[in-house]
């Protein structure tokens, strides 16, 4: 998360800004600034994936007709993409410091973990920075290998000894990172399989630990029992990216039992009780005699 954002001095006079104001009025310029500042604070990479049109307009403090502000941003190209996958145009170029906020934060947390626990544990605790390290290491290895290959192609004295047959290099597939394994587990559990790339981005932004993922999975298993998620074949289950972006695992879940279910349960209990009473053994003879005597005395007293 960044605490400030860069606004170019030429923003007010930029053709895009003038077109936006011409379409929506002077206030739209301020709404644009509000959106930029909100993104720097909450979506420092400029990626608005998972946000609806309403979400974006609320972030920009837009109070006009719903959808009008976002439509104008797309038309003048302040926004790229489509609904649910919008990106602020050339965000990394215009706000490089904000765009790098998450990676700087991840690096700082990784360095702290390394000082206390070592490299392996730091990679486990901060998988997003471990992935960056892994990618950087692979790039360096590839560059070194290419340099060595070019050197080996230089003329060599004759004869040039070489093993026969020449061993062929084997490249092992890269193991999935801890973050990818956690996301795969989330994806396998979430019932609505839609927008996987958007869900992956939203999941990465949450930087979930094992404990947080367990909380998410437990919440999914409870919410899938609710009427809202079961209604009309599950068409009202939120997209996974929306569910993650809105922190919906923290929702209070109420599972409603139908009246018929209650009636069925009561009927089953009644039948079980009748079956138990029918199968019960009669009382012993001396108990029956005592009951008969008491009944006789009671009847005589009432006469």
C-alpha positions as CSV (number, residue, x, y, z in Angstrom):
1,X,0.0,0.0,0.0
2,X,1.3,3.4,-1.0
3,X,0.6,6.6,1.0
4,X,0.8,9.0,-1.9
5,X,0.3,9.1,-5.7
6,X,1.9,10.9,-8.6
7,X,-0.2,13.5,-10.5
8,X,1.5,14.9,-13.6
9,X,1.3,18.7,-13.9
10,X,-0.1,18.2,-17.4
11,X,-3.1,16.2,-16.2
12,X,-5.6,19.1,-16.3
13,X,-4.6,20.1,-19.8
14,X,-4.4,16.5,-21.1
15,X,-6.9,15.7,-23.9
16,X,-8.3,12.8,-22.0
17,X,-9.1,15.0,-19.0
18,X,-10.7,17.6,-21.2
19,X,-12.9,15.0,-22.9
20,X,-13.9,13.5,-19.6
21,X,-14.9,17.0,-18.2
22,X,-16.7,17.8,-21.4
23,X,-18.8,14.6,-21.1
24,X,-19.5,14.7,-17.4
25,X,-18.8,18.2,-16.1
26,X,-16.0,19.8,-14.0
27,X,-16.6,17.5,-11.0
28,X,-15.5,14.5,-13.0
29,X,-11.9,15.8,-12.9
30,X,-12.0,15.6,-9.1
31,X,-13.6,12.2,-9.3
32,X,-10.6,11.0,-11.4
33,X,-8.2,12.3,-8.9
34,X,-10.1,10.5,-6.1
35,X,-9.9,7.3,-8.1
36,X,-6.1,7.6,-8.6
37,X,-5.6,8.3,-4.9
38,X,-7.8,5.4,-3.9
39,X,-6.0,3.0,-6.2
40,X,-2.6,4.0,-4.8
41,X,-3.9,3.3,-1.3
42,X,-5.8,0.1,-2.1
43,X,-4.8,-1.3,-5.5
44,X,-1.2,-0.1,-5.7
45,X,-0.6,-2.1,-8.9
46,X,-3.5,-0.3,-10.7
47,X,-5.4,-3.5,-11.2
48,X,-9.1,-3.2,-10.5
49,X,-9.9,-6.8,-11.3
50,X,-12.9,-8.1,-9.4
51,X,-14.4,-4.7,-8.8
52,X,-17.8,-4.0,-10.3
53,X,-18.7,-0.7,-12.0
54,X,-20.5,0.4,-8.8
55,X,-17.4,-0.4,-6.7
56,X,-15.2,1.7,-9.0
57,X,-17.6,4.7,-8.9
58,X,-17.9,4.5,-5.1
59,X,-14.1,4.5,-4.9
60,X,-14.0,7.7,-7.0
61,X,-16.8,9.3,-4.9
62,X,-19.0,9.6,-8.1
63,X,-22.5,10.7,-7.2
64,X,-24.0,10.8,-10.7
65,X,-25.9,8.2,-12.7
66,X,-24.6,4.7,-12.1
67,X,-22.3,3.5,-14.8
68,X,-21.8,6.9,-16.5
69,X,-18.4,7.7,-14.9
70,X,-16.9,4.3,-15.7
71,X,-18.2,4.3,-19.2
72,X,-16.6,7.7,-19.8
73,X,-13.3,6.6,-18.3
74,X,-13.3,3.6,-20.7
75,X,-14.3,5.8,-23.7
76,X,-11.4,8.3,-23.1
77,X,-9.1,5.4,-22.2
78,X,-8.3,6.2,-18.5
79,X,-9.5,2.6,-18.0
80,X,-8.5,-0.5,-20.0
81,X,-10.2,-3.9,-20.1
82,X,-13.8,-4.9,-19.4
83,X,-16.1,-5.1,-16.5
84,X,-14.6,-7.1,-13.7
85,X,-11.1,-6.9,-15.2
86,X,-10.5,-3.1,-15.5
87,X,-7.0,-1.7,-15.3
88,X,-5.9,1.9,-14.9
89,X,-4.2,2.9,-18.1
90,X,-0.4,2.8,-18.0
91,X,-0.5,2.9,-14.2
92,X,3.1,1.5,-13.7
93,X,4.4,4.2,-16.0
94,X,2.6,7.1,-14.4
95,X,2.9,5.8,-10.8
96,X,6.0,3.6,-10.6
97,X,6.5,4.2,-6.9
98,X,2.9,3.1,-6.0
99,X,3.1,0.2,-8.5
100,X,6.1,-1.2,-6.7
101,X,4.7,-0.8,-3.2
102,X,3.6,-4.4,-2.8
103,X,6.9,-5.9,-4.0
104,X,8.8,-3.6,-1.7
105,X,6.7,-4.6,1.3
106,X,7.1,-8.3,0.4
107,X,10.9,-7.9,0.2
108,X,11.0,-6.1,3.6
109,X,8.9,-8.9,5.2
110,X,11.1,-11.6,3.5
111,X,14.3,-10.0,4.8
112,X,12.9,-9.8,8.3
113,X,11.9,-13.5,8.1
114,X,15.3,-14.4,6.8
115,X,17.1,-12.7,9.7
116,X,15.1,-14.7,12.2
117,X,14.4,-18.0,10.5
118,X,16.7,-18.4,7.4
119,X,16.0,-18.4,3.7
120,X,13.9,-21.6,3.4
121,X,11.5,-20.4,6.1
122,X,11.4,-16.9,4.7
123,X,10.4,-18.4,1.3
124,X,7.6,-20.3,3.0
125,X,6.3,-17.3,5.0
126,X,6.5,-14.8,2.1
127,X,5.7,-16.9,-1.0
128,X,5.0,-13.9,-3.2
129,X,8.5,-12.6,-2.8
130,X,9.9,-16.1,-3.1
131,X,8.3,-16.3,-6.5
132,X,10.0,-13.1,-7.5
133,X,13.4,-14.5,-6.3
134,X,12.8,-17.7,-8.1
135,X,11.9,-16.0,-11.4
136,X,15.0,-13.7,-11.1
137,X,17.2,-16.7,-10.3
138,X,15.9,-18.6,-13.4
139,X,16.6,-15.5,-15.6
140,X,20.2,-15.2,-14.4
141,X,20.8,-18.9,-14.8
142,X,19.5,-18.8,-18.4
143,X,21.7,-15.8,-19.2
144,X,24.8,-17.5,-17.7
145,X,24.0,-20.7,-19.7
146,X,23.7,-18.8,-22.9
147,X,27.1,-17.1,-22.3
148,X,28.8,-20.4,-21.5
149,X,27.3,-21.9,-24.7
150,X,28.6,-19.1,-26.8
151,X,32.1,-19.6,-25.3
152,X,32.0,-23.3,-25.9
153,X,31.2,-22.7,-29.6
154,X,34.6,-21.0,-30.1
155,X,37.3,-23.0,-32.1
156,X,39.1,-25.6,-29.9
157,X,42.3,-27.5,-30.4
158,X,42.0,-30.7,-32.5
159,X,41.3,-33.3,-31.4
160,X,38.6,-32.1,-29.0
161,X,37.8,-34.8,-26.6
162,X,34.2,-35.3,-25.7
163,X,32.3,-38.1,-24.1
164,X,30.5,-40.6,-26.4
165,X,27.6,-40.6,-26.4
166,X,27.2,-37.0,-25.3
167,X,24.8,-36.7,-22.3
168,X,21.6,-34.8,-23.1
169,X,20.7,-32.1,-20.5
170,X,17.5,-32.7,-18.6
171,X,15.4,-29.8,-17.4
172,X,13.2,-30.5,-14.4
173,X,9.9,-28.8,-14.2
174,X,9.7,-26.0,-11.6
175,X,7.9,-27.0,-8.5
176,X,4.7,-24.9,-7.8
177,X,5.2,-22.2,-5.1
178,X,3.5,-22.3,-1.8
179,X,1.1,-19.6,-2.9
180,X,0.1,-21.6,-6.0
181,X,-0.6,-24.7,-3.9
182,X,-2.8,-22.7,-1.5
183,X,-4.8,-21.2,-4.4
184,X,-5.2,-24.6,-6.0
185,X,-6.8,-25.8,-2.7
186,X,-9.1,-22.8,-2.6
187,X,-10.1,-23.2,-6.3
188,X,-10.9,-26.9,-5.8
189,X,-13.2,-26.1,-2.8
190,X,-15.0,-23.0,-4.2
191,X,-18.2,-24.2,-5.9
192,X,-18.4,-21.6,-8.7
193,X,-15.6,-22.1,-11.3
194,X,-15.6,-18.8,-13.1
195,X,-12.9,-16.1,-13.7
196,X,-10.0,-18.2,-12.5
197,X,-7.3,-15.7,-13.5
198,X,-9.2,-12.9,-11.7
199,X,-9.6,-15.2,-8.7
200,X,-5.9,-16.0,-8.7
201,X,-5.0,-12.2,-8.7
202,X,-7.5,-11.5,-5.9
203,X,-6.2,-14.5,-3.9
204,X,-2.6,-13.2,-4.3
205,X,-3.5,-9.8,-3.1
206,X,-4.8,-11.3,0.2
207,X,-1.5,-13.0,0.8
208,X,-3.2,-15.7,2.7
209,X,-1.4,-17.8,5.3
210,X,-2.3,-21.5,6.0
211,X,-4.5,-20.4,8.9
212,X,-6.4,-17.8,6.7
213,X,-6.9,-20.4,4.0
214,X,-8.4,-22.8,6.5
215,X,-10.7,-20.1,7.7
216,X,-11.8,-19.4,4.0
217,X,-12.4,-23.1,3.3
218,X,-14.5,-23.6,6.5
219,X,-16.6,-20.5,5.6
220,X,-17.1,-21.9,2.0
221,X,-18.3,-25.2,3.4
222,X,-20.9,-23.4,5.6
223,X,-22.0,-20.8,3.0
224,X,-22.6,-23.6,0.4
225,X,-25.4,-24.9,2.7
226,X,-27.3,-21.5,2.7
227,X,-30.4,-20.8,0.7
228,X,-28.7,-17.9,-1.1
229,X,-26.0,-20.2,-2.5
230,X,-28.4,-23.1,-3.3
231,X,-31.1,-21.0,-4.9
232,X,-31.7,-21.6,-8.7
233,X,-28.9,-24.0,-9.1
234,X,-26.3,-21.8,-7.4
235,X,-26.6,-18.9,-9.9
236,X,-26.3,-16.4,-7.0
237,X,-23.0,-17.7,-5.7
238,X,-20.6,-14.8,-6.1
239,X,-17.7,-15.0,-8.5
240,X,-14.6,-16.2,-6.6
241,X,-12.7,-13.0,-7.3
242,X,-15.6,-10.9,-5.8
243,X,-15.9,-13.2,-2.8
244,X,-12.1,-12.7,-2.1
245,X,-12.0,-9.0,-2.8
246,X,-14.9,-8.3,-0.4
247,X,-13.7,-10.6,2.3
248,X,-16.9,-12.7,2.2
249,X,-15.4,-15.5,4.3
250,X,-16.1,-13.1,7.3
251,X,-19.8,-13.1,6.6
252,X,-22.1,-14.4,9.3
253,X,-23.7,-17.6,7.9
254,X,-27.3,-18.6,8.8
255,X,-28.4,-22.0,7.5
256,X,-32.3,-22.0,7.4
257,X,-34.1,-25.3,7.8
258,X,-37.5,-25.5,5.9
259,X,-40.8,-26.0,7.7
260,X,-41.2,-29.3,5.9
261,X,-37.8,-30.5,7.3
262,X,-39.0,-29.7,10.8
263,X,-42.3,-31.6,10.2
264,X,-40.4,-34.6,8.8
265,X,-38.1,-34.6,11.8
266,X,-41.0,-34.5,14.2
267,X,-42.8,-37.3,12.3
268,X,-39.7,-39.5,12.5
269,X,-39.4,-38.9,16.2
270,X,-43.1,-39.9,16.7
271,X,-42.7,-43.1,14.7
272,X,-39.6,-44.0,16.6
273,X,-41.3,-43.5,20.0
274,X,-44.4,-45.6,18.9
275,X,-42.1,-48.4,17.7
276,X,-40.2,-48.4,21.0
277,X,-43.5,-48.5,23.0
278,X,-44.9,-51.4,21.0
279,X,-41.8,-53.4,21.5
280,X,-41.6,-52.8,25.2
281,X,-42.0,-55.9,27.5
282,X,-45.1,-55.9,29.8
283,X,-44.5,-55.1,33.5
284,X,-43.9,-58.1,35.9
285,X,-46.9,-59.9,37.6
286,X,-46.4,-58.4,41.0
287,X,-46.4,-54.9,39.6
288,X,-49.6,-55.6,37.7
289,X,-51.3,-56.9,40.9
290,X,-50.3,-53.8,42.8
291,X,-51.7,-51.6,40.0
292,X,-55.0,-53.6,40.0
293,X,-55.3,-53.3,43.8
294,X,-54.7,-49.5,43.7
295,X,-57.2,-49.1,41.0
296,X,-59.8,-51.1,42.9
297,X,-59.3,-49.0,46.1
298,X,-59.4,-45.8,44.1
299,X,-62.7,-46.8,42.4
300,X,-64.3,-47.8,45.7
301,X,-63.4,-44.5,47.2
302,X,-65.0,-42.6,44.3
303,X,-68.3,-44.6,44.5
